[in-house]
């Protein structure tokens, strides 16, 4: 590390703790901003008369830009330090979300949404920043704690509807404070400015910059490793699928179980909270027993439960040839509480898995967490964009709402197989003389 490599351990520990707390709070706010159009969408569409396709593009723009920008911003964090990069991103995002509160046309909204995507890219910034300050044996816990900021999506879903009605459409202070749906982005803009000020004043001014003085070509070199892309695919299963299910489940509850949207949102939150808040647990487990072992059980759990959830309600019909008649066998009825419990378990597995994936990165690329973490986050973010499209395509082809979980089963099974084959390759390379002995008790091999 080019800067602060000689810092006293006690001083670095205090600085690391301040960075972890402030970065986690900031990322939580940024994640809430990243999905702001999911809440203000309905009144916004009515006021501006947007079509379905216009609104779909508007909502997708921050997700896409936030995913794409994770790579360059992760590298910039390694070079310039997280304190500087995070502060600038918060201020630019604050301006962008404020402009949404003043927008009167679709082009204005679209341009603002483009820059709001920066809020999603703060994940790569925070991962690189926190990783640089924490010792190797505590990186998993620290990165997991920071990643719990994903819960910001729930904050928006729970808080923003109240903010929409908190101020009348006419606004306050002669219109300087807008009302209605416009009060939501205005409020977020104010909070982001406060958070930027807090980061700049509370965190250590002398930052750790592992990429300082290194050419960009060297910083990008790890992205050519297949291992990095494998980590990215793992992150699609635990993060991209999390985003996809968070968007898909409310409609699923309404269509399949006939509950109203408010109940559907509350039940969806039972999936969102463990999938976000258990990241520190996943990081701690990865520190203790290794990320590879944690991911083995995570993928197996997601695949097994999603396979069960992919079965539609009904029964098999048995046509008897020798004895005339039809018999109904193997009846299957999945009630709402069984479904919610199984989805909750998937959320637990995803929350643990998201941290474990990022615990891999410092083990292999300790000096390149910014670039590698950015790419892994970008690949996972794209998963949150295209998996809902695959869910919709599966529903169209089969007319079965449960087909979405079969898509998840295929993705998680492929991840488990890839991980398993990787473990076998490592074992065979390390101990080729034991290649045919793995199944014998007298020759145990730890994985």
Secondary structure, DSSP 8 states (H G I E B T S, - for coil): --SSTT--HHHHHHHHHHHHHHHHHHHHHHHHHHTTHHHHHHHHHHHHT--HHHHHHHHHHHHHHHHHHHHHHHHHHHHH-HHHHHHHHHHHHHHHHHHHHH--SHHHHHHHHHHHTHHHHHHHHHHHHHHHHS-GGGHHHHHHHHHGGGGHHHHHHHHHHHHHHHS-TT-BGGGTB--TTHHHHHHHHHHHHHHHHHHHHHS-SS---TTTT--HHHHHGGGG-HHHHHHHHHHIIIIIHHHHHHHHHHHHIIIII---HHHHHHHHHHHHHHHHHTHHHHHHHHHHH-HHHHHHHHHHHHHHHHHHHTS-SEEEEEE-SSS-SEEEEEEE---HHHHHHHHHHHHHHHHHHHHHHHHHHHHH-GGGHHHHHHHHHHHHHHHHHHHHHHHHHHHHHH--TTHHHHHHHHHHHHHHHHHHHHHHHHHHHH-GGGTT-TT-GGG----
